[in-house]
Amino acid sequence: MSDYIEDDNLKPSVRKQFFRRRKSCPFSGQNAMKIDYKDTRTLSKFVSERGKMMPSRITAVSIKKQRILAVAVRRARFLALMPYVNG
C-alpha cells in the first residue's frame, strides 16, 4: 500500500527540505549596536510586551551578549528607565 492516492494525474508528494537562514547576532560584527542600559529604545526590542526578556533563539543574540543584555535590562529597570511589567 502506498501513502498517496494512485491516479495518473497525481504525482507522489516529495517533501522539500526546509532551509533556515542562519541568524547573526545584532550586537557583534561591524556597525553593530552597542548594549547600553541608558538606551531604552534598543533594550525594548529585546523585551516582550509583557516586560519579559525574549529568548535568544528568537532574537538571535549570542549567549555572551544575551548575558550582557540581561544585565543592562536589569539596570534600566532598577533606575526606573524601563518598567518591570507592562500591564
N, C-alpha and C positions, 0 to 999 in steps of 0.2 A: 504494500500500500504506500502511496506517496502522500506528501503533506499538502499538495495542491490539487486543484480540480484539473483533471486531464481534459483538455479541449485543444483543438487545433489553433484557436486564436489566442489562447492564453499561454504565456511562457512562465516557467517557474521563476518565482521571485528570488533574485540574488541579492543578498543583504550587502550593502556597501559599508565599508568601514568608516566609522565616524572619525574625522580628522579634527583634533582640537589644537588650536594655535597656542603655543606656549606663551603664557603671560610673563611680562617682565615687571620687575619691581619699580614702582614710580619714584622711589627715593634713591635709587642707585643709577649710576651712569652719568653721562654728560647732560647738562641742562636739567638736572633732577631737582625736585622740590626739596627744600630743607625742612626738617622737623623742628618746629619751634612752638613752645607752649603758648606764646602770645599770638600766634597766627591761628585764630579760631576758625576762620573760613576753611583753611586746609584741613584742620583736625576734624571738622564737622563732616567732611566727605567720608571719613572712616568710622563714623559713629552712626548707628541706626537711628531711625526716627523716634525710637523709644529711649534712646540715650545709651545703648549698649555698644560696645566695641564690635565692629564687623570682623568676622574671621578672615584670616589671611588667604584662605582658599578662594574667597570671593573677591577680595580687594587686590590680590596678587602681591602683597607686601612680603618681603623676605622675613625669615624668622628673626634675624638680628634687628632689623628695622621695626618689626612688629613690637618688640620689647621696648624699644626707644619711643615708639609712637604711644604705647600704653602709658609710659611714664609721663609723657607730655600731656596726654589727655587728663591724667590724674592731677597734674599740677594746675592745669587750666581750670579744672573743676574746683580744686581746693581754693584757688584765688578768685573764684566766682566769675571767671571769664566764660565758662560753659556750664550749663545746668547738669545736675546729676541725672535727672529724669525729665524727659519731655512728655508731660502729662498724658 
